Amino acid sequence: MSPLLPVLFAFAVGLTACGLTGSVMELAAGRRLAFAEPYVSPAHILRSLAATACAGPFMLANDALDARREGRISMLMLMSCGCTVMAWALALGVVLIAVASWSFDSPGALQFLVESLARYPS
């Protein structure tokens, strides 16, 4: 197996999680995702941190593209934001894979998940 495959998988996981989270947030709020209200607020620090951690790459990409269209940043800065988005998505994927791996490797985690799902009939 190529050493690049786990990195690509982690990147895909992070990008997927970011996209899903960002899309759900946009649908719920009815506004474009950005580092602004209602997504990021000094009144709700924990909610803002969670939103930024999960959907941050999507927020950064939207803000960078808007700034480029308005002429506030150069093409070099836009490429820098793109690199940051890719690194952020990779880091998010690594964290999500680690959390998933830890939760299913710990004793009783799978049993807890099954019991939790059994409580809610479909």
N, CA and C atoms as a LAMMPS dump frame, in Angstrom:
ITEM: TIMESTEP
0
ITEM: NUMBER OF ATOMS
366
ITEM: BOX BOUNDS ff ff ff
-5.0000000000000000e+02 5.0000000000000000e+02
-5.0000000000000000e+02 5.0000000000000000e+02
-5.0000000000000000e+02 5.0000000000000000e+02
ITEM: ATOMS id mol type element x y z
1 1 1 N 0.845 -1.179 0
2 1 2 C 0 0 0
3 1 3 C 0.89 1.242 0
4 2 1 N 0.552 2.178 -0.787
5 2 2 C 1.319 3.414 -0.888
6 2 3 C 1.172 4.241 0.395
7 3 1 N 2.254 4.861 0.852
8 3 2 C 2.158 5.7 2.051
9 3 3 C 1.27 6.931 1.844
10 4 1 N 0.961 7.242 0.608
11 4 2 C 0.139 8.408 0.316
12 4 3 C -1.36 8.127 0.508
13 5 1 N -1.761 6.86 0.443
14 5 2 C -3.189 6.533 0.537
15 5 3 C -3.822 6.94 1.871
16 6 1 N -3.196 6.683 3.027
17 6 2 C -3.827 7.152 4.277
18 6 3 C -3.967 8.668 4.337
19 7 1 N -3.004 9.378 3.773
20 7 2 C -3.085 10.839 3.754
21 7 3 C -4.252 11.287 2.871
22 8 1 N -4.392 10.68 1.718
23 8 2 C -5.506 11.021 0.831
24 8 3 C -6.848 10.662 1.458
25 9 1 N -6.886 9.533 2.155
26 9 2 C -8.117 9.135 2.835
27 9 3 C -8.476 10.138 3.928
28 10 1 N -7.486 10.548 4.729
29 10 2 C -7.744 11.525 5.789
30 10 3 C -8.208 12.852 5.193
31 11 1 N -7.598 13.257 4.083
32 11 2 C -8.016 14.493 3.416
33 11 3 C -9.46 14.377 2.931
34 12 1 N -9.81 13.237 2.354
35 12 2 C -11.176 13.036 1.865
36 12 3 C -12.181 13.031 3.017
37 13 1 N -11.815 12.415 4.13
38 13 2 C -12.699 12.403 5.306
39 13 3 C -12.91 13.824 5.816
40 14 1 N -11.837 14.59 5.928
41 14 2 C -11.951 15.961 6.413
42 14 3 C -12.745 16.839 5.48
43 15 1 N -12.513 16.706 4.19
44 15 2 C -13.244 17.501 3.214
45 15 3 C -14.729 17.147 3.209
46 16 1 N -15.028 15.864 3.329
47 16 2 C -16.424 15.429 3.374
48 16 3 C -17.12 15.938 4.628
49 17 1 N -16.468 15.797 5.767
50 17 2 C -17.065 16.271 7.023
51 17 3 C -17.27 17.779 6.991
52 18 1 N -16.294 18.486 6.467
53 18 2 C -16.399 19.947 6.355
54 18 3 C -17.555 20.331 5.43
55 19 1 N -17.659 19.68 4.305
56 19 2 C -18.723 19.989 3.356
57 19 3 C -20.103 19.675 3.895
58 20 1 N -20.233 18.524 4.527
59 20 2 C -21.534 18.157 5.102
60 20 3 C -21.94 19.11 6.219
61 21 1 N -21 19.39 7.113
62 21 2 C -21.299 20.29 8.223
63 21 3 C -21.642 21.687 7.704
64 22 1 N -20.841 22.178 6.771
65 22 2 C -21.096 23.504 6.221
66 22 3 C -22.42 23.594 5.496
67 23 1 N -22.749 22.572 4.738
68 23 2 C -24.028 22.581 4.008
69 23 3 C -25.214 22.549 4.955
70 24 1 N -25.126 21.745 6.002
71 24 2 C -26.211 21.688 6.987
72 24 3 C -26.36 23.035 7.686
73 25 1 N -25.228 23.651 8.024
74 25 2 C -25.28 24.962 8.684
75 25 3 C -25.885 26.017 7.758
76 26 1 N -25.521 25.989 6.483
77 26 2 C -26.1 26.941 5.527
78 26 3 C -27.597 26.729 5.372
79 27 1 N -28.022 25.471 5.291
80 27 2 C -29.456 25.188 5.154
81 27 3 C -30.228 25.623 6.393
82 28 1 N -29.642 25.394 7.57
83 28 2 C -30.327 25.747 8.811
84 28 3 C -30.429 27.259 8.996
85 29 1 N -29.356 27.977 8.665
86 29 2 C -29.349 29.428 8.881
87 29 3 C -29.929 30.198 7.695
88 30 1 N -29.894 29.611 6.519
89 30 2 C -30.395 30.304 5.339
90 30 3 C -29.461 31.386 4.822
91 31 1 N -28.199 31.35 5.258
92 31 2 C -27.209 32.331 4.818
93 31 3 C -25.949 31.62 4.371
94 32 1 N -25.159 32.308 3.571
95 32 2 C -23.894 31.754 3.105
96 32 3 C -22.922 31.612 4.279
97 33 1 N -22.178 30.527 4.298
98 33 2 C -21.251 30.229 5.376
99 33 3 C -20.064 31.181 5.338
100 34 1 N -19.744 31.795 6.483
101 34 2 C -18.628 32.729 6.581
102 34 3 C -18.231 32.87 8.043
103 35 1 N -17.098 33.512 8.269
104 35 2 C -16.657 33.81 9.627
105 35 3 C -17.412 35.038 10.141
106 36 1 N -18.709 34.939 10.232
107 36 2 C -19.554 36.055 10.665
108 36 3 C -20.8 35.492 11.34
109 37 1 N -21.622 36.403 11.856
110 37 2 C -22.895 35.992 12.448
111 37 3 C -23.729 35.282 11.402
112 38 1 N -24.489 34.327 11.68
113 38 2 C -24.799 33.684 12.948
114 38 3 C -23.858 32.526 13.289
115 39 1 N -22.857 32.278 12.464
116 39 2 C -22 31.115 12.663
117 39 3 C -20.926 31.342 13.721
118 40 1 N -20.327 32.529 13.72
119 40 2 C -19.281 32.854 14.678
120 40 3 C -19.736 34.079 15.449
121 41 1 N -19.801 33.929 16.788
122 41 2 C -20.32 35.004 17.614
123 41 3 C -19.563 35.057 18.935
124 42 1 N -19.195 36.243 19.416
125 42 2 C -18.533 36.326 20.716
126 42 3 C -19.471 35.97 21.865
127 43 1 N -20.762 36.007 21.63
128 43 2 C -21.718 35.656 22.676
129 43 3 C -21.807 34.142 22.884
130 44 1 N -21.473 33.369 21.869
131 44 2 C -21.545 31.91 21.945
132 44 3 C -20.183 31.328 21.552
133 45 1 N -19.25 31.37 22.47
134 45 2 C -17.87 30.984 22.177
135 45 3 C -17.763 29.503 21.829
136 46 1 N -18.35 28.626 22.628
137 46 2 C -18.217 27.181 22.375
138 46 3 C -18.868 26.78 21.058
139 47 1 N -20.032 27.327 20.789
140 47 2 C -20.701 27.031 19.529
141 47 3 C -19.875 27.531 18.342
142 48 1 N -19.288 28.708 18.494
143 48 2 C -18.454 29.265 17.441
144 48 3 C -17.209 28.42 17.211
145 49 1 N -16.586 27.942 18.286
146 49 2 C -15.406 27.09 18.147
147 49 3 C -15.75 25.774 17.457
148 50 1 N -16.876 25.184 17.828
149 50 2 C -17.276 23.919 17.2
150 50 3 C -17.593 24.134 15.717
151 51 1 N -18.294 25.208 15.412
152 51 2 C -18.624 25.493 14.015
153 51 3 C -17.366 25.753 13.202
154 52 1 N -16.44 26.49 13.775
155 52 2 C -15.21 26.809 13.066
156 52 3 C -14.33 25.577 12.905
157 53 1 N -14.277 24.742 13.919
158 53 2 C -13.453 23.53 13.82
159 53 3 C -13.971 22.6 12.734
160 54 1 N -15.281 22.456 12.647
161 54 2 C -15.852 21.505 11.686
162 54 3 C -16.008 22.085 10.283
163 55 1 N -16.486 23.296 10.193
164 55 2 C -16.774 23.875 8.878
165 55 3 C -15.812 24.998 8.51
166 56 1 N -14.735 25.142 9.255
167 56 2 C -13.788 26.216 9.033
168 56 3 C -13.19 26.284 7.64
169 57 1 N -12.767 25.149 7.064
170 57 2 C -12.223 25.237 5.708
171 57 3 C -13.221 25.785 4.689
172 58 1 N -14.474 25.398 4.834
173 58 2 C -15.527 25.888 3.949
174 58 3 C -15.718 27.391 4.162
175 59 1 N -15.696 27.838 5.436
176 59 2 C -15.824 29.257 5.75
177 59 3 C -14.674 30.056 5.145
178 60 1 N -13.457 29.553 5.33
179 60 2 C -12.283 30.248 4.818
180 60 3 C -12.304 30.335 3.291
181 61 1 N -12.694 29.254 2.645
182 61 2 C -12.766 29.26 1.18
183 61 3 C -13.798 30.277 0.697
184 62 1 N -14.963 30.314 1.323
185 62 2 C -15.989 31.287 0.935
186 62 3 C -15.499 32.723 1.129
187 63 1 N -14.911 32.998 2.3
188 63 2 C -14.438 34.351 2.574
189 63 3 C -13.307 34.759 1.628
190 64 1 N -12.39 33.83 1.347
191 64 2 C -11.27 34.142 0.457
192 64 3 C -11.758 34.4 -0.972
193 65 1 N -12.693 33.597 -1.447
194 65 2 C -13.227 33.812 -2.792
195 65 3 C -13.987 35.138 -2.895
196 66 1 N -14.751 35.465 -1.85
197 66 2 C -15.444 36.76 -1.838
198 66 3 C -14.451 37.918 -1.842
199 67 1 N -13.405 37.805 -1.051
200 67 2 C -12.4 38.868 -0.993
201 67 3 C -11.677 39.013 -2.333
202 68 1 N -11.42 37.906 -3.003
203 68 2 C -10.753 37.972 -4.307
204 68 3 C -11.659 38.642 -5.349
205 69 1 N -12.95 38.279 -5.332
206 69 2 C -13.892 38.891 -6.275
207 69 3 C -13.985 40.403 -6.081
208 70 1 N -13.885 40.845 -4.82
209 70 2 C -13.97 42.27 -4.504
210 70 3 C -12.624 42.974 -4.648
211 71 1 N -11.57 42.223 -4.93
212 71 2 C -10.257 42.814 -5.122
213 71 3 C -9.515 43.157 -3.844
214 72 1 N -9.947 42.599 -2.707
215 72 2 C -9.298 42.91 -1.439
216 72 3 C -8.035 42.081 -1.195
217 73 1 N -7.886 40.94 -1.897
218 73 2 C -6.679 40.126 -1.743
219 73 3 C -6.127 39.78 -3.127
220 74 1 N -4.846 39.473 -3.155
221 74 2 C -4.187 39.127 -4.416
222 74 3 C -4.376 37.645 -4.728
223 75 1 N -3.947 37.248 -5.914
224 75 2 C -4.015 35.847 -6.304
225 75 3 C -3.094 35.005 -5.421
226 76 1 N -1.955 35.554 -5.038
227 76 2 C -1.025 34.837 -4.157
228 76 3 C -1.664 34.571 -2.797
229 77 1 N -2.378 35.54 -2.277
230 77 2 C -3.066 35.362 -0.998
231 77 3 C -4.199 34.348 -1.125
232 78 1 N -4.889 34.349 -2.248
233 78 2 C -5.935 33.364 -2.483
234 78 3 C -5.348 31.953 -2.514
235 79 1 N -4.193 31.784 -3.15
236 79 2 C -3.539 30.479 -3.182
237 79 3 C -3.076 30.073 -1.786
238 80 1 N -2.631 31.033 -0.997
239 80 2 C -2.246 30.754 0.385
240 80 3 C -3.455 30.276 1.195
241 81 1 N -4.589 30.912 0.984
242 81 2 C -5.825 30.481 1.661
243 81 3 C -6.219 29.079 1.204
244 82 1 N -6.028 28.784 -0.075
245 82 2 C -6.327 27.449 -0.591
246 82 3 C -5.448 26.393 0.047
247 83 1 N -4.182 26.696 0.227
248 83 2 C -3.279 25.752 0.897
249 83 3 C -3.685 25.55 2.355
250 84 1 N -4.096 26.635 3.004
251 84 2 C -4.556 26.539 4.385
252 84 3 C -5.823 25.699 4.48
253 85 1 N -6.719 25.865 3.525
254 85 2 C -7.952 25.068 3.494
255 85 3 C -7.619 23.577 3.36
256 86 1 N -6.683 23.254 2.483
257 86 2 C -6.318 21.842 2.3
258 86 3 C -5.655 21.269 3.558
259 87 1 N -4.774 22.046 4.181
260 87 2 C -4.124 21.58 5.408
261 87 3 C -5.141 21.426 6.535
262 88 1 N -6.078 22.342 6.624
263 88 2 C -7.114 22.292 7.652
264 88 3 C -8.018 21.079 7.441
265 89 1 N -8.396 20.826 6.217
266 89 2 C -9.235 19.654 5.928
267 89 3 C -8.487 18.363 6.244
268 90 1 N -7.195 18.301 5.938
269 90 2 C -6.396 17.126 6.272
270 90 3 C -6.329 16.938 7.779
271 91 1 N -6.077 18.011 8.521
272 91 2 C -6.017 17.915 9.98
273 91 3 C -7.365 17.491 10.557
274 92 1 N -8.446 18.023 10.021
275 92 2 C -9.785 17.632 10.472
276 92 3 C -10.026 16.151 10.219
277 93 1 N -9.616 15.665 9.059
278 93 2 C -9.768 14.247 8.753
279 93 3 C -8.96 13.367 9.685
280 94 1 N -7.736 13.762 9.994
281 94 2 C -6.906 12.986 10.919
282 94 3 C -7.56 12.924 12.292
283 95 1 N -8.069 14.059 12.76
284 95 2 C -8.73 14.095 14.073
285 95 3 C -9.978 13.22 14.072
286 96 1 N -10.787 13.308 13.035
287 96 2 C -12.011 12.498 12.982
288 96 3 C -11.704 11.005 12.92
289 97 1 N -10.699 10.637 12.15
290 97 2 C -10.313 9.222 12.078
291 97 3 C -9.782 8.757 13.428
292 98 1 N -8.991 9.589 14.096
293 98 2 C -8.46 9.227 15.408
294 98 3 C -9.58 9.075 16.435
295 99 1 N -10.539 9.978 16.415
296 99 2 C -11.664 9.888 17.356
297 99 3 C -12.492 8.638 17.076
298 100 1 N -12.751 8.362 15.809
299 100 2 C -13.512 7.162 15.46
300 100 3 C -12.76 5.905 15.851
301 101 1 N -11.471 5.894 15.608
302 101 2 C -10.661 4.741 15.966
303 101 3 C -10.626 4.553 17.475
304 102 1 N -10.466 5.649 18.203
305 102 2 C -10.423 5.558 19.658
306 102 3 C -11.771 5.1 20.222
307 103 1 N -12.851 5.603 19.678
308 103 2 C -14.162 5.273 20.23
309 103 3 C -14.528 3.817 19.987
310 104 1 N -14.07 3.237 18.888
311 104 2 C -14.411 1.843 18.635
312 104 3 C -13.38 0.885 19.212
313 105 1 N -12.194 1.379 19.552
314 105 2 C -11.198 0.522 20.184
315 105 3 C -11.355 0.449 21.687
316 106 1 N -12.008 1.431 22.283
317 106 2 C -12.146 1.423 23.731
318 106 3 C -13.183 0.388 24.143
319 107 1 N -12.977 -0.266 25.291
320 107 2 C -13.911 -1.303 25.736
321 107 3 C -15.305 -0.723 25.991
322 108 1 N -16.275 -1.347 25.452
323 108 2 C -17.649 -0.955 25.678
324 108 3 C -18.168 0.141 24.767
325 109 1 N -17.315 0.699 23.93
326 109 2 C -17.773 1.791 23.071
327 109 3 C -18.8 1.301 22.058
328 110 1 N -18.54 0.152 21.452
329 110 2 C -19.48 -0.384 20.478
330 110 3 C -20.783 -0.797 21.162
331 111 1 N -20.672 -1.383 22.342
332 111 2 C -21.863 -1.783 23.086
333 111 3 C -22.692 -0.546 23.444
334 112 1 N -22.034 0.528 23.864
335 112 2 C -22.72 1.774 24.182
336 112 3 C -23.443 2.323 22.954
337 113 1 N -22.785 2.267 21.811
338 113 2 C -23.385 2.763 20.574
339 113 3 C -24.62 1.942 20.204
340 114 1 N -24.514 0.637 20.295
341 114 2 C -25.644 -0.235 19.965
342 114 3 C -26.806 0.004 20.923
343 115 1 N -26.517 0.128 22.221
344 115 2 C -27.579 0.375 23.198
345 115 3 C -28.22 1.747 22.986
346 116 1 N -27.424 2.725 22.642
347 116 2 C -27.952 4.071 22.386
348 116 3 C -28.886 4.075 21.186
349 117 1 N -28.494 3.36 20.129
350 117 2 C -29.327 3.311 18.937
351 117 3 C -30.592 2.491 19.169
352 118 1 N -30.49 1.49 20.041
353 118 2 C -31.66 0.649 20.317
354 118 3 C -32.734 1.402 21.092
355 119 1 N -32.357 2.429 21.814
356 119 2 C -33.33 3.199 22.593
357 119 3 C -34.298 3.987 21.723
358 120 1 N -33.859 4.33 20.522
359 120 2 C -34.664 5.149 19.625
360 120 3 C -35.193 4.29 18.469
361 121 1 N -36.443 3.869 18.575
362 121 2 C -36.979 3.036 17.488
363 121 3 C -37.097 3.841 16.199
364 122 1 N -36.863 3.156 15.098
365 122 2 C -36.913 3.851 13.809
366 122 3 C -38.287 3.863 13.214
